[in-house]
Structure formats: structure tokens, C-alpha cells
Amino acid sequence: MGDWAAVARAVNERMRELDITQRELAERSGISPATLREIQQGTNRQRSRSTLAAISRALRWPEDHLRRISVEGQADKPTAEDAPALASLREELAELRQRVEALESRLGK
């Protein structure tokens, strides 16, 4: 039996960090919104490795990240090795936000 509450916490937190919606995650991962909803709610149901791997990749984690959380019950804390990747993601997110703001201003929103 897996720790699906820990998986739910990790997925929901990461979605907030990346500022993505359930629909966006479904599109990126190829997983149905209904399945994602169950995962986000921590529904106690075994998930396949391929499902967890697809969501992990879509959330920019190593492929086995969510499987490890389901088994070990918690996510690894970011390490010094993760810092460059996290910094890069933050820069990318800031750039995307600027682009969206520029587009919105052009559209008169």
C-alpha cells in the first residue's frame, strides 16, 4: 500500500510552484483529469509506474520521483545539486509571466 496522501501533497505543492492547472498537467502528462483529481485528493488506490512516471516528468521531476514518495512517504528535500535547476525554473517562470503580461497589454486586458 502506498502513501497516497504524501503523493497528493507533493503533486499539489509542485503544481503551485510551477503555477499550472490540473488541465495543464493532464495535457502535459497524458493522464486523465479524473485520475489526476484522485491523485491530488490522495485517493487510496494503487497507481501504475507509468502513470506516476508520466506525472513526475510533467512536473519536471525524475521519472521515479512520485513512485519513491508513494513507497517512502515523503519527498526528498532539494539539495545543493537541485539549486541550479530550481533557479533556472524560476527564471523561466518569470520570463513567461512577463510574456503573458506583454500579450495581455497588447490585447487591452
C-alpha positions as CSV (number, residue, x, y, z in Angstrom):
1,M,0.0,0.0,0.0
2,G,1.4,3.4,-0.9
3,D,1.4,6.7,0.9
4,W,-1.1,8.5,-1.4
5,A,-1.5,11.4,0.9
6,A,2.2,12.2,0.5
7,V,1.9,11.9,-3.2
8,A,-1.1,14.3,-3.2
9,R,0.9,16.8,-1.1
10,A,3.9,16.6,-3.4
11,V,1.8,17.0,-6.6
12,N,-0.3,19.8,-5.3
13,E,2.7,21.7,-4.0
14,R,4.6,21.3,-7.3
15,M,1.6,22.4,-9.3
16,R,1.6,25.6,-7.2
17,E,5.3,26.1,-7.6
18,L,5.1,25.7,-11.4
19,D,1.8,27.7,-11.5
20,I,0.0,25.1,-13.6
21,T,-3.6,23.9,-13.5
22,Q,-5.0,20.4,-13.4
23,R,-5.9,20.7,-17.1
24,E,-2.4,21.7,-18.0
25,L,-0.9,18.8,-16.0
26,A,-3.3,16.4,-17.7
27,E,-2.3,17.7,-21.1
28,R,1.5,17.5,-20.3
29,S,1.3,14.1,-18.7
30,G,-1.4,12.4,-20.8
31,I,-3.2,11.4,-17.7
32,S,-7.0,12.0,-17.5
33,P,-8.2,14.9,-15.3
34,A,-10.3,12.4,-13.3
35,T,-7.2,10.3,-12.4
36,L,-5.3,13.5,-11.6
37,R,-8.1,14.6,-9.3
38,E,-8.0,11.3,-7.4
39,I,-4.2,11.6,-7.1
40,Q,-4.5,15.2,-5.9
41,Q,-7.0,14.2,-3.3
42,G,-4.9,11.3,-2.1
43,T,-7.4,8.6,-3.0
44,N,-6.1,5.3,-1.7
45,R,-5.7,3.4,-5.0
46,Q,-2.6,1.8,-6.3
47,R,-1.2,3.6,-9.4
48,S,0.9,2.1,-12.2
49,R,4.5,3.1,-12.5
50,S,3.8,4.5,-15.9
51,T,1.1,6.8,-14.5
52,L,3.4,8.1,-11.7
53,A,6.3,8.4,-14.2
54,A,4.2,10.5,-16.6
55,I,3.1,12.9,-13.9
56,S,6.7,13.1,-12.5
57,R,8.1,14.0,-15.9
58,A,5.3,16.6,-16.5
59,L,6.2,18.2,-13.2
60,R,9.9,18.3,-14.1
61,W,11.0,15.7,-11.7
62,P,12.9,12.5,-12.2
63,E,10.8,9.7,-13.6
64,D,10.7,7.7,-10.4
65,H,10.1,10.7,-8.0
66,L,6.4,10.1,-7.3
67,R,6.8,6.3,-7.0
68,R,9.5,6.9,-4.4
69,I,7.2,9.2,-2.5
70,S,4.5,6.6,-2.6
71,V,6.8,4.0,-1.1
72,E,8.9,6.1,1.3
73,G,6.1,8.5,2.3
74,Q,7.9,11.8,1.7
75,A,9.7,13.7,-0.9
76,D,13.4,14.3,-0.7
77,K,14.3,17.8,0.3
78,P,16.0,19.8,-2.5
79,T,19.8,19.5,-2.4
80,A,22.6,21.8,-3.5
81,E,22.6,19.8,-6.7
82,D,19.0,20.9,-7.4
83,A,19.7,24.6,-6.9
84,P,20.7,25.4,-10.5
85,A,17.7,23.6,-11.9
86,L,15.4,25.4,-9.4
87,A,16.9,28.7,-10.3
88,S,16.5,28.0,-14.0
89,L,12.8,27.1,-13.5
90,R,12.3,30.3,-11.5
91,E,13.9,32.4,-14.3
92,E,11.8,30.6,-16.9
93,L,8.6,31.2,-14.9
94,A,9.4,34.9,-14.5
95,E,10.1,35.2,-18.3
96,L,6.8,33.5,-19.1
97,R,4.9,35.8,-16.7
98,Q,6.5,38.8,-18.5
99,R,5.5,37.5,-21.9
100,V,1.9,36.9,-20.7
101,E,1.7,40.4,-19.3
102,A,3.0,41.8,-22.6
103,L,0.4,39.8,-24.5
104,E,-2.4,40.9,-22.2
105,S,-1.4,44.6,-22.6
106,R,-1.4,44.2,-26.3
107,L,-4.9,42.7,-26.2
108,G,-6.1,45.5,-23.9
109,K,-6.8,43.4,-20.9
